[in-house]
């Protein structure tokens, strides 16, 4: 019964962090970052805002959900610290989960109280992704270690493929940071068409909003090709571990969906639904990629 509760809480905490990320995207894309003024933790000097402005309630709701999520993360992290102490990744991930959820909150608070540059605001999204990934990996560990029908996945992959997943993860994080940088430098419509950029094959100048967006496009295309290549290799060489191929296949689908949502962001002149879907797909993809990375780093256990 206790393990089942841990399983439920670990899933809840991962979903809660996902909701926080999406609410953060909602705050950014509805111009609600200062819905509570530059006050924190109060909202316009009040515990519960009296304002009826939708920006205020979007920002206030984001803060409330973030607070509840932080409590969930701490509870699950402390629980697995003791329950899964025999699992070598457990304590590292419990520390990482708590660290990233509070760093995420600190960066969010700093953006409200002191104001932040586009670089730091993009970093806030990057930290949020690491927070989500930590919770996803904790959920995987809980499932592996407490479900009677599950087992610890240790794929028999070679060192080269392990390094492929490591480099792919680093590259993906850079790409995701570039996407956040596009949004926070207001470069989403730097190129107003697709696949061309303002009617040109290449932007007129790279030191511009068009250049920022176009570079993000190129990085995304490289990631898609890299993922497809990795999927083909894994299907050929590691058919004995079908979970790798399944995760990679879903990852490719998510990246394709992210690309389609990105195109619709341009075509619809930044419709909110596609901005949120863009954030959703990339967050889910990053969580899956971190599962692959964790599995690949276990190769030494063979």
VENZI-V612872 format. One record per backbone hydrogen bond with DSSP energy under -0.5 kcal/mol. NH is the residue of the N-H (numbers start at 1). CO is the residue of the C=O. If there is no record, write none. Layout:
NH_CO / NH_CO
//
This chain:
5_1 / 6_2 / 7_3 / 8_4 / 9_5 / 10_6 / 11_7 / 12_8 / 13_9 / 14_10 / 15_11 / 16_12 / 17_13 / 18_14 / 19_15 / 20_16 / 21_17 / 22_18 / 23_19 / 24_20 / 25_21 / 26_22 / 27_23 / 28_24 / 29_25 / 30_26 / 31_28 / 32_27 / 33_27 / 35_32 / 37_34 / 39_36 / 43_46 / 44_36 / 44_42 / 46_43 / 57_53 / 58_54 / 59_55 / 60_56 / 61_57 / 62_58 / 63_59 / 64_60 / 65_61 / 66_62 / 67_63 / 68_64 / 69_65 / 70_66 / 71_67 / 72_68 / 73_69 / 74_70 / 75_71 / 76_72 / 77_73 / 78_74 / 79_75 / 80_76 / 81_77 / 82_78 / 82_79 / 83_79 / 84_80 / 85_82 / 87_84 / 88_86 / 90_87 / 91_87 / 92_88 / 93_89 / 94_90 / 95_91 / 96_92 / 97_93 / 98_94 / 99_95 / 100_96 / 101_97 / 102_98 / 103_99 / 104_100 / 105_101 / 106_102 / 107_103 / 108_104 / 109_105 / 110_106 / 111_107 / 112_108 / 113_109 / 114_110 / 115_110 / 121_117 / 122_118 / 123_119 / 124_120 / 125_121 / 126_122 / 127_123 / 128_124 / 129_125 / 130_126 / 131_127 / 132_128 / 133_129 / 134_130 / 135_131 / 136_132 / 137_133 / 138_134 / 139_135 / 140_136 / 141_137 / 142_138 / 143_139 / 144_140 / 145_141 / 146_142 / 147_143 / 148_146 / 150_147 / 154_152 / 157_155 / 162_158 / 163_159 / 164_160 / 165_161 / 166_162 / 167_163 / 168_164 / 169_165 / 170_166 / 171_167 / 172_168 / 173_169 / 174_170 / 175_171 / 176_172 / 177_173 / 178_174 / 179_175 / 180_176 / 181_177 / 182_178 / 183_179 / 184_180 / 185_181 / 186_183 / 187_182 / 190_187 / 192_190 / 197_200 / 198_196 / 200_197 / 208_206 / 212_208 / 213_209 / 214_210 / 215_211 / 216_212 / 217_213 / 218_214 / 219_215 / 220_216 / 221_217 / 222_218 / 223_219 / 224_220 / 225_221 / 226_222 / 227_223 / 228_224 / 229_225 / 230_226 / 231_227 / 232_228 / 233_229 / 234_230 / 235_231 / 236_232 / 237_233 / 238_234 / 241_238 / 244_241 / 245_241 / 246_242 / 247_243 / 248_244 / 249_245 / 250_246 / 251_247 / 252_248 / 253_249 / 254_250 / 255_251 / 256_252 / 257_253 / 258_254 / 259_255 / 260_256 / 261_257 / 262_258 / 263_259 / 264_260 / 265_261 / 266_262 / 267_263 / 268_264 / 269_266 / 270_265 / 274_271 / 275_271 / 276_272 / 277_273 / 278_274 / 279_275 / 280_276 / 281_277 / 282_278 / 283_279 / 284_280 / 285_281 / 286_282 / 287_283 / 288_284 / 289_285 / 290_286 / 291_287 / 292_288 / 293_289 / 294_290 / 295_291 / 296_292 / 297_293 / 298_295 / 299_296 / 300_297 / 301_298 / 302_299
//
